[in-house]
Amino acid sequence: MESFLDPVPALRSSLVIGCLIASSALAGTAFADDLPYYLEDRGTGVSTSLFGTYVRDGEILVYPFYEYTSNKDQEYAPEDLGFVGTQDYRGKNTEHEALLFVSYGISENVAVEVESALWTTATQHKSPDDPSAAPSEFTESGFGDTQAELRWRWWKETDKKPELWSYFETVFPFQKHRKIIGTQDWELIQGLGLTRGFHFGTLTARASVEYQSDEGKVAFGEYALEYLKRLSPRWRTVLAVEGEEDEVAGIVEIQRQVARNALLKVNNGFGLTSKAPELAPEVGIAFTW
């Protein structure tokens, strides 16, 4: 079998949804014939934090991408912006980010990854009900969120049991003096996931717990349910629901391989609850070596 780039998310769905994510491609067309049915959609490798994306032993995955987020009902308090007032209000929030994701397969069952918003600009619009001295628009720009993860596969999937994997994530407080971009305090996240391939597609479920140093407590973190399906040697699609607390989003993505080691990805996410962003498109190209 020729060298194969494990999957990466991609192209946008027109009517409802999406969220882009990425990574990995294909070099051969006999993929389905060379792997058991439960690996036909995703191939081999360790799961990354990108939907439907895996990295193999000794493989480097680099994914530069752009993300736009719009939330017409972003919750904020004037004190969050540096003004007097603790009451929560809702106002429009928009964000543009230029990000870079890098992952490396240390071994057959262990991978590391880093994701950073190299440039971010965000604008919080003031609610008409907010009587504080906050301006009608509050904008910040600069270096954004940066996190690193260690991914560990406890055992591989077989025809009798699903794949079990976990991850430990650190979010760095590089923006201590910012108000609406980046992270102001340490965040430590421990997650666990299960992946199971079927003839109709591949299902992945994951959940996490999170420690936030500013509050000094451990809480239930992000969770997701994902469906991955390979449509052809060059096309795949992902359907997912992802949430954290009372923010839940639906995601649809499609990937299109444009070169042996390059995968174009475009997608969009849509809010399923009032506090979730109603629009979150993403576009990028994932490269592997």
C-alpha positions in Angstrom: 0.0 0.0 0.0 1.3 3.5 -0.8 1.9 6.1 1.8 -1.4 7.4 3.2 -2.3 10.6 5.0 -4.8 10.1 7.7 -8.0 12.1 7.4 -8.6 15.8 7.9 -11.9 17.7 7.9 -12.9 20.1 5.1 -15.3 21.7 2.7 -18.4 23.5 3.7 -22.0 22.3 3.6 -24.4 24.7 2.0 -27.6 24.7 4.0 -26.8 24.5 7.6 -23.6 24.0 9.2 -20.1 23.4 9.5 -17.0 23.9 11.3 -13.7 23.4 9.7 -11.0 21.3 11.0 -8.4 19.4 9.4 -5.6 17.1 8.5 -4.3 14.2 6.6 -4.7 13.0 3.1 -4.5 10.0 0.8 -2.0 8.7 -1.7 -3.5 5.5 -2.9 -6.9 4.4 -4.2 -6.9 0.9 -2.8 -7.4 2.2 0.7 -10.5 0.3 1.5 -9.1 -2.9 0.3 -6.0 -2.7 2.5 -7.6 -2.0 5.8 -10.3 -3.7 7.9 -13.8 -2.2 7.5 -13.6 -0.4 10.8 -10.6 1.6 9.6 -11.9 2.4 6.1 -13.0 5.9 7.1 -10.1 7.1 9.1 -7.1 4.9 8.5 -4.5 4.3 11.1 -2.9 6.8 13.5 -3.5 8.6 16.8 -6.5 10.8 17.1 -5.8 14.6 17.1 -8.1 17.4 18.4 -9.2 18.1 14.8 -12.4 16.3 13.9 -11.7 13.1 12.0 -8.0 13.7 11.9 -5.2 11.3 12.8 -1.4 11.4 12.8 0.9 8.4 12.5 4.2 7.4 13.9 6.9 9.8 12.7 4.4 11.9 10.7 4.2 15.8 10.9 0.9 17.5 10.3 0.8 21.3 9.7 -2.5 23.0 9.3 -2.7 26.8 8.8 -6.2 28.1 8.8 -8.5 31.1 9.2 -11.6 31.1 11.4 -14.4 33.6 11.7 -16.9 33.6 14.6 -20.1 35.6 15.0 -22.3 35.5 18.1 -25.2 38.0 18.2 -26.0 37.0 21.9 -22.5 36.9 23.5 -22.9 37.2 27.3 -20.7 39.7 29.0 -20.6 41.9 32.1 -19.1 45.5 32.0 -16.5 44.4 34.5 -15.2 41.9 31.9 -14.3 44.9 29.7 -12.7 46.9 32.6 -15.8 49.0 33.5 -18.0 49.1 36.5 -20.9 46.7 36.5 -21.4 43.0 37.4 -24.7 42.3 35.7 -24.7 40.1 32.6 -25.9 41.5 29.2 -26.1 40.1 25.7 -24.4 41.8 22.8 -23.0 40.9 19.4 -19.4 39.6 19.3 -17.3 39.0 16.2 -13.8 37.4 16.0 -11.3 36.9 13.2 -8.4 34.5 13.8 -5.4 33.3 11.8 -4.2 30.0 13.4 -1.6 27.4 13.1 -2.0 23.8 14.2 1.0 21.4 14.3 1.0 17.7 15.4 3.7 15.1 15.5 3.4 11.3 15.9 6.0 10.4 18.5 5.2 6.7 18.3 2.5 4.3 17.2 0.3 5.3 20.1 1.5 8.7 21.3 1.3 12.2 19.6 1.8 15.8 20.6 0.2 18.9 19.2 0.2 22.7 19.5 -2.4 25.1 18.3 -2.0 28.9 18.4 -4.0 31.9 17.2 -1.0 33.9 15.8 -3.3 36.8 15.2 -6.7 37.6 16.6 -9.1 40.6 16.5 -12.3 40.6 18.4 -15.1 43.1 18.9 -17.7 43.1 21.6 -20.7 45.3 20.9 -22.5 47.0 23.8 -26.0 45.8 24.7 -28.7 48.5 24.4 -29.7 47.6 28.0 -26.2 48.2 29.3 -26.1 51.6 31.3 -22.3 51.3 32.0 -19.6 53.6 30.7 -18.4 50.9 28.3 -18.1 52.1 24.7 -20.5 51.0 22.0 -17.8 48.8 20.6 -14.8 47.3 22.5 -12.1 45.9 20.3 -8.8 44.0 21.0 -6.2 42.6 18.6 -3.0 40.6 18.9 -1.7 37.2 19.8 -4.5 34.8 20.8 -5.2 31.5 22.5 -2.3 28.9 22.6 -2.7 25.3 23.8 -0.6 22.2 23.8 -1.8 18.5 24.0 -0.4 15.1 24.7 -2.5 12.4 23.0 -2.3 8.8 24.1 -4.0 5.7 22.6 -4.5 3.1 25.2 -5.5 0.4 22.8 -6.4 0.0 19.1 -9.7 -0.8 17.7 -10.4 -4.5 16.8 -13.5 -6.1 15.3 -14.6 -6.7 18.9 -13.8 -3.5 20.8 -13.6 0.2 20.2 -10.4 2.3 20.3 -9.7 4.0 23.6 -7.6 7.2 23.8 -7.1 10.1 26.1 -5.5 13.6 26.0 -4.1 16.1 28.4 -4.3 19.8 27.4 -2.7 22.9 28.8 -4.0 26.4 27.8 -1.4 29.1 28.4 -2.2 32.4 30.1 -0.3 34.6 27.6 -2.9 37.4 27.6 -3.2 38.2 31.3 -3.9 41.9 30.6 -6.4 41.3 27.8 -10.2 41.4 28.2 -11.8 39.6 25.3 -9.0 37.7 23.4 -6.7 35.0 24.5 -6.5 33.3 28.0 -5.9 35.1 31.2 -5.3 32.2 33.6 -4.0 28.6 33.3 -6.4 26.0 32.1 -5.7 22.2 32.5 -7.9 19.7 30.7 -8.1 15.9 30.9 -10.2 14.1 28.3 -11.1 10.6 27.3 -12.5 9.3 24.0 -13.9 6.2 22.3 -13.8 5.5 18.5 -15.7 2.7 16.7 -15.8 2.0 13.0 -18.9 0.5 11.3 -19.8 -0.3 7.8 -22.0 2.8 7.7 -19.3 5.1 9.1 -17.2 5.8 12.2 -18.5 7.2 15.5 -16.3 9.0 18.1 -17.5 10.2 21.5 -15.4 12.2 23.9 -15.7 14.2 27.2 -13.4 16.1 29.5 -12.9 17.7 32.9 -11.3 21.1 33.2 -9.4 22.9 36.0 -9.4 26.7 35.8 -6.9 28.4 38.1 -8.8 31.6 38.4 -11.8 29.8 40.0 -9.7 27.1 41.6 -12.1 24.3 40.8 -12.6 21.3 38.5 -15.7 21.3 36.2 -17.1 19.3 33.4 -15.5 20.5 30.2 -16.0 20.0 26.5 -17.9 17.1 25.0 -18.6 15.9 21.5 -20.2 13.2 19.3 -18.8 12.8 15.8 -19.8 10.8 12.7 -17.1 10.3 10.0 -17.7 8.8 6.6 -15.4 8.4 3.6 -17.3 9.0 0.4 -14.5 8.2 -2.0 -10.7 8.1 -2.0 -10.6 11.9 -2.2 -13.7 13.0 -0.3 -14.9 12.6 3.3 -17.6 14.2 5.4 -18.0 14.8 9.2 -21.1 15.5 11.2 -20.7 16.4 14.8 -22.3 18.0 17.9 -19.9 19.7 20.3 -20.6 21.6 23.5 -19.4 23.0 26.7 -21.8 24.0 29.5 -24.8 25.7 27.8 -23.0 26.4 24.5 -23.8 23.6 22.0 -23.0 23.7 18.3 -23.7 21.5 15.2 -20.8 20.9 12.8 -20.7 19.7 9.2 -17.5 19.4 7.2 -16.2 17.9 4.0 -12.7 17.4 2.9 -11.2 17.4 -0.6 -7.7 16.2 -1.3 -5.9 18.6 -3.6 -2.5 17.0 -3.7 -0.6 13.9 -2.3 0.2 15.7 1.0 -2.3 18.6 1.0 -6.0 18.6 2.0 -8.3 21.6 1.5 -10.8 22.1 4.3 -13.8 24.4 4.5 -16.6 24.2 7.0 -19.1 26.0 9.1 -20.6 25.6 12.6 -24.0 26.7 13.8 -25.4 27.3 17.3 -27.9 24.9 18.7 -28.3 26.9 21.9 -28.8 30.7 22.4 -25.3 31.3 23.8 -23.4 29.4 21.1 -22.1 31.3 18.1 -24.6 31.2 15.2 -21.9 31.2 12.6 -18.3 29.8 12.7 -16.8 29.1 9.3 -13.2 27.9 8.9 -10.9 27.4 5.9 -7.4 26.0 5.6 -5.1 23.5 4.0 -3.5 20.6 6.0 -0.1 19.4 4.9 1.6 16.2 6.1 5.2 14.8 5.8 
